[in-house]
Amino acid sequence: MKSESELLESARRFSFGGRMDKSGSGPIFVRGSGSEVEDINGKKYLDFNSGQMCAWLGHNHPAIVEAVADACDTLIHAHSSYYNDKEIELAERLGKLLPDPLQKSMFLQSGADANEAAINIARKYTGGFEIISPHTSFHGMSDTTRSLTFAGWHRGYGPPQPGMMAMLAPYCYRCPINLEPETCELACLDASFELIDAQTTSRPAAVLTEPIFSAGGVIEPPTGWLSELKRRCEDRGMLLILDEEQTGLGKTGATFAFEHEDVVPDLTTLAKHFGGGVCISSVTTSAEIEERVIADEFIVTHSHSNDPLACAAGTATLNVLERDDLAGKARQLGGYFRSKLNQLAERFEMIGDIRGRGLLQGIELVRDRRTREPATSEGRTITDQCLGDGLIVSVRREGSVLRFVPPASTTEEQIDRAISILEHALYKVNR
Ligand SMILES: Cc1ncc(COP(=O)(O)O)c(C=O)c1O
């Protein structure tokens, strides 16, 4: 096997560099199991980012390995104009898991193409074309979804698609209109819809939002925001698309994050950990919406739509979700992890806010709790120190938010270990 330096040399010459880590210095991962991954030098890391948030079941989960092996023995890929058995099984499982009337699913590859398909359905159904998304959103990096990824990564790619609008996200720790959540009465929604109504040139087709803004900085909307958003969409004949790609399938302590608010969207998308590490995404909507857009000749299909191997992995994930009560695990482990973060916040003034649900948690770092000046460079130093000490976390909002997504396979002992690595890194920047 090649050494780390040989592989890095090869990567510098042949691997495209457009990735978030610009250092080009490794680590180079070679294997993983449960909540740990190992690099080419045999160093082990606690993976509190679940890979790219796709290994939330745990790396190389046996149920996924078995489902993939079975598909390899039967059918890996199929003609997507016809049905295959694995796809039908998964659609039925998902349709029964989701609340009524969400029932009809299609399976694609990435989170971006699922969101894009949902947008296309909303456009066909409403006859409008405008789509609105909160200013801390991340929905993908295809042209359409990048135009709605207001959390960043959209500058310098040419004009966004026409009809894409930002609304104010309910980022209560840094309220964009300087109000307090206890007394604001969701004034950010009033301001947003005043602007939307003023700008629209046709009927807006939909609002696309995450129930908790993950990449934007683990931002949790206040109670009531989502249901009020849905009401305002209905008033205007717009659909509500909920991007549950990070938050769905148990991670926040409920099967779907929209259950925390008892809101059922018109469309919802899944991706990320849906395939337990295998690439699959989905769009689900009601039979009524599906019938109407199909009658209007709606079609979205890609070479790997509804592939049996990916769908088998999706069904295996839903089996694990139900059999092992992953939502319950996320509540229990998330509660334990949160209590440890609370203890750290008592010791380190730099932790200005702790947010998130279940096993999607984040801390916002500030230079001063009163002024809330973001501690961006400090956050990046802490992340690097954690990586060096064997803990993978991701850094958001230019460095001031650290996000933790430990896999459901994580033990309390692994959480304790992660906390002590984080504590050491916090101590080093605060000394
Ligand atoms: C909420 C959300 N939606 C969509 C996407 C895009 O998914 P993909 O990278 O699979 O296209 C992401 C990716 O991080 C995401 O976090």
The ligand as a Gaussian input file, in Angstrom:
#p B3LYP/6-31G(d) Opt

LIG

0 1
 C      -30.048000      20.277000       4.607000
 C      -29.297000      19.851000       3.377000
 N      -29.939000      19.805000       2.207000
 C      -29.304000      19.434000       1.084000
 C      -27.975000      19.090000       1.088000
 C      -27.298000      18.683000      -0.183000
 O      -27.125000      17.310000      -0.216000
 P      -26.107000      16.680000      -1.254000
 O      -24.757000      17.139000      -0.847000
 O      -26.301000      15.201000      -1.106000
 O      -26.493000      17.174000      -2.598000
 C      -27.268000      19.126000       2.289000
 C      -25.833000      18.781000       2.318000
 O      -25.121000      19.027000       3.253000
 C      -27.940000      19.543000       3.455000
 O      -27.298000      19.633000       4.623000

